[in-house]
Amino acid sequence: QVHLVESGGGLVQVGGSLRLSCHASGFTRSDYIIGWFRESPEKGREGLACIRSSDEATDYTDSAKGRFTISRDNALNTVWLQMNNLSPEDTAIYYCAIDLNPRDIATVNDFINGIDWWGQGTQVTVSA
């Protein structure tokens, strides 16, 4: 069974930074896409960023572009989301997710629509 365990959330002031981590286990596929989305009562589910295991290709939505950076370490089965210049609008529960059957060329929106598993989430709160 696939397990995704997020960590690194917390309370941060406006303009601050956080680095979220996700440890993935329980699968053997060599080509997959892993990434992040968030959920809040105001905006619902928002895709943020994803990265492909086979070629390290990344994609970001406008909500993340320029402020968030996704990276991974295959040996550690870990993916990170570095978040900078945070604002109160970034307050949400952040989830790590995986698509084990990705399309040949996949955007974040494709990734969101193809999610097979996701973690329990980690709360990020940005205070003004």
PyRosetta script that sets phi, psi and omega in degrees:
from pyrosetta import init, pose_from_sequence

init()
pose = pose_from_sequence("QVHLVESGGGLVQVGGSLRLSCHASGFTRSDYIIGWFRESPEKGREGLACIRSSDEATDYTDSAKGRFTISRDNALNTVWLQMNNLSPEDTAIYYCAIDLNPRDIATVNDFINGIDWWGQGTQVTVSA")
pose.set_psi(1, 138.0)
pose.set_omega(1, -179.9)
pose.set_phi(2, -73.9)
pose.set_psi(2, 135.6)
pose.set_omega(2, 174.9)
pose.set_phi(3, -127.3)
pose.set_psi(3, 133.0)
pose.set_omega(3, 175.2)
pose.set_phi(4, -126.2)
pose.set_psi(4, 122.1)
pose.set_omega(4, -176.2)
pose.set_phi(5, -123.0)
pose.set_psi(5, 115.3)
pose.set_omega(5, -179.7)
pose.set_phi(6, -92.8)
pose.set_psi(6, 154.0)
pose.set_omega(6, 173.3)
pose.set_phi(7, -155.5)
pose.set_psi(7, 167.3)
pose.set_omega(7, 174.7)
pose.set_phi(8, 105.6)
pose.set_psi(8, -5.0)
pose.set_omega(8, 177.9)
pose.set_phi(9, -72.1)
pose.set_psi(9, 174.4)
pose.set_omega(9, 178.9)
pose.set_phi(10, 160.7)
pose.set_psi(10, -164.1)
pose.set_omega(10, -180.0)
pose.set_phi(11, -102.1)
pose.set_psi(11, 130.5)
pose.set_omega(11, -179.2)
pose.set_phi(12, -141.1)
pose.set_psi(12, 151.4)
pose.set_omega(12, 178.8)
pose.set_phi(13, -82.8)
pose.set_psi(13, 161.1)
pose.set_omega(13, 177.2)
pose.set_phi(14, -53.3)
pose.set_psi(14, 134.6)
pose.set_omega(14, -179.5)
pose.set_phi(15, 87.6)
pose.set_psi(15, -7.0)
pose.set_omega(15, -178.8)
pose.set_phi(16, -80.8)
pose.set_psi(16, -177.3)
pose.set_omega(16, -177.3)
pose.set_phi(17, -130.9)
pose.set_psi(17, 152.8)
pose.set_omega(17, 172.2)
pose.set_phi(18, -141.5)
pose.set_psi(18, 152.0)
pose.set_omega(18, 174.9)
pose.set_phi(19, -123.8)
pose.set_psi(19, 113.4)
pose.set_omega(19, 177.8)
pose.set_phi(20, -89.7)
pose.set_psi(20, 144.1)
pose.set_omega(20, 177.5)
pose.set_phi(21, -121.4)
pose.set_psi(21, 150.9)
pose.set_omega(21, 176.6)
pose.set_phi(22, -141.0)
pose.set_psi(22, 121.1)
pose.set_omega(22, 175.6)
pose.set_phi(23, -101.5)
pose.set_psi(23, 126.7)
pose.set_omega(23, -176.9)
pose.set_phi(24, -111.2)
pose.set_psi(24, 141.5)
pose.set_omega(24, 178.8)
pose.set_phi(25, -154.3)
pose.set_psi(25, 167.5)
pose.set_omega(25, 173.5)
pose.set_phi(26, 91.3)
pose.set_psi(26, 16.8)
pose.set_omega(26, 177.6)
pose.set_phi(27, -144.5)
pose.set_psi(27, 160.2)
pose.set_omega(27, -176.2)
pose.set_phi(28, -124.5)
pose.set_psi(28, -1.4)
pose.set_omega(28, -179.8)
pose.set_phi(29, -61.4)
pose.set_psi(29, 141.2)
pose.set_omega(29, -179.4)
pose.set_phi(30, -92.4)
pose.set_psi(30, -21.7)
pose.set_omega(30, 178.9)
pose.set_phi(31, -116.4)
pose.set_psi(31, 112.5)
pose.set_omega(31, 178.8)
pose.set_phi(32, -155.1)
pose.set_psi(32, 169.0)
pose.set_omega(32, 176.3)
pose.set_phi(33, -120.5)
pose.set_psi(33, 131.7)
pose.set_omega(33, 178.1)
pose.set_phi(34, -125.2)
pose.set_psi(34, 144.3)
pose.set_omega(34, -176.2)
pose.set_phi(35, -168.4)
pose.set_psi(35, -163.4)
pose.set_omega(35, -172.8)
pose.set_phi(36, -132.1)
pose.set_psi(36, 142.5)
pose.set_omega(36, 166.6)
pose.set_phi(37, -137.0)
pose.set_psi(37, 167.3)
pose.set_omega(37, 178.0)
pose.set_phi(38, -134.4)
pose.set_psi(38, 159.8)
pose.set_omega(38, 179.1)
pose.set_phi(39, -135.5)
pose.set_psi(39, 135.7)
pose.set_omega(39, 175.8)
pose.set_phi(40, -143.2)
pose.set_psi(40, 157.0)
pose.set_omega(40, 178.9)
pose.set_phi(41, -61.9)
pose.set_psi(41, -32.5)
pose.set_omega(41, -175.9)
pose.set_phi(42, -75.7)
pose.set_psi(42, -39.1)
pose.set_omega(42, -171.7)
pose.set_phi(43, -114.1)
pose.set_psi(43, -8.4)
pose.set_omega(43, -176.2)
pose.set_phi(44, 71.6)
pose.set_psi(44, -146.1)
pose.set_omega(44, -179.0)
pose.set_phi(45, -87.4)
pose.set_psi(45, 130.5)
pose.set_omega(45, 176.7)
pose.set_phi(46, -125.9)
pose.set_psi(46, 123.8)
pose.set_omega(46, 170.6)
pose.set_phi(47, -71.6)
pose.set_psi(47, 148.3)
pose.set_omega(47, -177.5)
pose.set_phi(48, -122.5)
pose.set_psi(48, -60.9)
pose.set_omega(48, -173.3)
pose.set_phi(49, -157.5)
pose.set_psi(49, 153.8)
pose.set_omega(49, 175.5)
pose.set_phi(50, -148.5)
pose.set_psi(50, 160.4)
pose.set_omega(50, -179.9)
pose.set_phi(51, -143.0)
pose.set_psi(51, 139.2)
pose.set_omega(51, -177.1)
pose.set_phi(52, -94.1)
pose.set_psi(52, 138.7)
pose.set_omega(52, -175.6)
pose.set_phi(53, -69.9)
pose.set_psi(53, -35.4)
pose.set_omega(53, -170.7)
pose.set_phi(54, -75.5)
pose.set_psi(54, -34.8)
pose.set_omega(54, -176.1)
pose.set_phi(55, -131.9)
pose.set_psi(55, 6.6)
pose.set_omega(55, 179.5)
pose.set_phi(56, 62.5)
pose.set_psi(56, 17.5)
pose.set_omega(56, 177.1)
pose.set_phi(57, -64.6)
pose.set_psi(57, 138.4)
pose.set_omega(57, -179.1)
pose.set_phi(58, -121.9)
pose.set_psi(58, 158.7)
pose.set_omega(58, 172.9)
pose.set_phi(59, -146.9)
pose.set_psi(59, 148.0)
pose.set_omega(59, -179.3)
pose.set_phi(60, -133.1)
pose.set_psi(60, 149.3)
pose.set_omega(60, 169.3)
pose.set_phi(61, -88.6)
pose.set_psi(61, 169.8)
pose.set_omega(61, -178.8)
pose.set_phi(62, -60.7)
pose.set_psi(62, -29.6)
pose.set_omega(62, -179.8)
pose.set_phi(63, -63.9)
pose.set_psi(63, -27.0)
pose.set_omega(63, -175.1)
pose.set_phi(64, -107.6)
pose.set_psi(64, -24.3)
pose.set_omega(64, -172.1)
pose.set_phi(65, -60.0)
pose.set_psi(65, 130.5)
pose.set_omega(65, 177.3)
pose.set_phi(66, 90.0)
pose.set_psi(66, -20.6)
pose.set_omega(66, -179.5)
pose.set_phi(67, -118.3)
pose.set_psi(67, -29.4)
pose.set_omega(67, -176.6)
pose.set_phi(68, -110.4)
pose.set_psi(68, 145.8)
pose.set_omega(68, 176.6)
pose.set_phi(69, -133.2)
pose.set_psi(69, 127.9)
pose.set_omega(69, 177.6)
pose.set_phi(70, -100.8)
pose.set_psi(70, 141.4)
pose.set_omega(70, 177.9)
pose.set_phi(71, -150.1)
pose.set_psi(71, 166.5)
pose.set_omega(71, -178.1)
pose.set_phi(72, -150.3)
pose.set_psi(72, 159.8)
pose.set_omega(72, 173.4)
pose.set_phi(73, -129.8)
pose.set_psi(73, 109.4)
pose.set_omega(73, -176.8)
pose.set_phi(74, -61.5)
pose.set_psi(74, -39.1)
pose.set_omega(74, -177.3)
pose.set_phi(75, -64.6)
pose.set_psi(75, -33.3)
pose.set_omega(75, -179.4)
pose.set_phi(76, -93.1)
pose.set_psi(76, -5.9)
pose.set_omega(76, -175.2)
pose.set_phi(77, 52.2)
pose.set_psi(77, 43.1)
pose.set_omega(77, -175.8)
pose.set_phi(78, -128.5)
pose.set_psi(78, 141.4)
pose.set_omega(78, 174.8)
pose.set_phi(79, -125.7)
pose.set_psi(79, 143.7)
pose.set_omega(79, -179.1)
pose.set_phi(80, -120.6)
pose.set_psi(80, 155.2)
pose.set_omega(80, 171.0)
pose.set_phi(81, -129.1)
pose.set_psi(81, 106.2)
pose.set_omega(81, 176.2)
pose.set_phi(82, -85.4)
pose.set_psi(82, 122.6)
pose.set_omega(82, -176.4)
pose.set_phi(83, -119.1)
pose.set_psi(83, 122.0)
pose.set_omega(83, -178.6)
pose.set_phi(84, -118.9)
pose.set_psi(84, 161.2)
pose.set_omega(84, 176.9)
pose.set_phi(85, 50.7)
pose.set_psi(85, 52.7)
pose.set_omega(85, -176.0)
pose.set_phi(86, -73.3)
pose.set_psi(86, 147.7)
pose.set_omega(86, 178.6)
pose.set_phi(87, -127.7)
pose.set_psi(87, 165.5)
pose.set_omega(87, 179.5)
pose.set_phi(88, -56.7)
pose.set_psi(88, -27.6)
pose.set_omega(88, 178.9)
pose.set_phi(89, -67.1)
pose.set_psi(89, -13.6)
pose.set_omega(89, 177.5)
pose.set_phi(90, -85.7)
pose.set_psi(90, -4.5)
pose.set_omega(90, 178.5)
pose.set_phi(91, -63.6)
pose.set_psi(91, 123.7)
pose.set_omega(91, -176.0)
pose.set_phi(92, -177.4)
pose.set_psi(92, 173.1)
pose.set_omega(92, 167.4)
pose.set_phi(93, -91.9)
pose.set_psi(93, 128.0)
pose.set_omega(93, -177.2)
pose.set_phi(94, -103.5)
pose.set_psi(94, 130.2)
pose.set_omega(94, -177.3)
pose.set_phi(95, -118.6)
pose.set_psi(95, 140.4)
pose.set_omega(95, 169.0)
pose.set_phi(96, -94.0)
pose.set_psi(96, 140.5)
pose.set_omega(96, -177.3)
pose.set_phi(97, -144.7)
pose.set_psi(97, 163.3)
pose.set_omega(97, -178.2)
pose.set_phi(98, -139.2)
pose.set_psi(98, 140.1)
pose.set_omega(98, 173.2)
pose.set_phi(99, -112.8)
pose.set_psi(99, 111.9)
pose.set_omega(99, -175.5)
pose.set_phi(100, -88.4)
pose.set_psi(100, -4.7)
pose.set_omega(100, 179.0)
pose.set_phi(101, -134.5)
pose.set_psi(101, 64.2)
pose.set_omega(101, -173.2)
pose.set_phi(102, -74.2)
pose.set_psi(102, 155.0)
pose.set_omega(102, 172.2)
pose.set_phi(103, -69.0)
pose.set_psi(103, 166.6)
pose.set_omega(103, -178.4)
pose.set_phi(104, -60.6)
pose.set_psi(104, -45.7)
pose.set_omega(104, 175.8)
pose.set_phi(105, -121.9)
pose.set_psi(105, 115.7)
pose.set_omega(105, -172.6)
pose.set_phi(106, -123.9)
pose.set_psi(106, 128.2)
pose.set_omega(106, 172.6)
pose.set_phi(107, -91.3)
pose.set_psi(107, 176.8)
pose.set_omega(107, 176.0)
pose.set_phi(108, -60.1)
pose.set_psi(108, -39.4)
pose.set_omega(108, 179.0)
pose.set_phi(109, -63.0)
pose.set_psi(109, -39.9)
pose.set_omega(109, 175.2)
pose.set_phi(110, -62.0)
pose.set_psi(110, -43.0)
pose.set_omega(110, 179.7)
pose.set_phi(111, -59.8)
pose.set_psi(111, -46.7)
pose.set_omega(111, -179.6)
pose.set_phi(112, -59.7)
pose.set_psi(112, -41.3)
pose.set_omega(112, -178.8)
pose.set_phi(113, -73.0)
pose.set_psi(113, -16.6)
pose.set_omega(113, -176.6)
pose.set_phi(114, -109.4)
pose.set_psi(114, 10.3)
pose.set_omega(114, -176.9)
pose.set_phi(115, -58.4)
pose.set_psi(115, 131.3)
pose.set_omega(115, 175.8)
pose.set_phi(116, -100.9)
pose.set_psi(116, -38.2)
pose.set_omega(116, -178.4)
pose.set_phi(117, -142.0)
pose.set_psi(117, 151.9)
pose.set_omega(117, 172.6)
pose.set_phi(118, -144.5)
pose.set_psi(118, 162.9)
pose.set_omega(118, -176.7)
pose.set_phi(119, -87.2)
pose.set_psi(119, -168.8)
pose.set_omega(119, -176.1)
pose.set_phi(120, -84.1)
pose.set_psi(120, -12.8)
pose.set_omega(120, 177.5)
pose.set_phi(121, 90.6)
pose.set_psi(121, 156.7)
pose.set_omega(121, 175.3)
pose.set_phi(122, -137.0)
pose.set_psi(122, 134.1)
pose.set_omega(122, -175.4)
pose.set_phi(123, -80.2)
pose.set_psi(123, 131.4)
pose.set_omega(123, 172.1)
pose.set_phi(124, -118.8)
pose.set_psi(124, 124.8)
pose.set_omega(124, 178.5)
pose.set_phi(125, -125.3)
pose.set_psi(125, 124.7)
pose.set_omega(125, -179.8)
pose.set_phi(126, -110.7)
pose.set_psi(126, 119.2)
pose.set_omega(126, -176.7)
pose.set_phi(127, -97.6)
pose.set_psi(127, 143.3)
pose.set_omega(127, -179.2)
pose.set_phi(128, -78.8)
pose.dump_pdb("model.pdb")
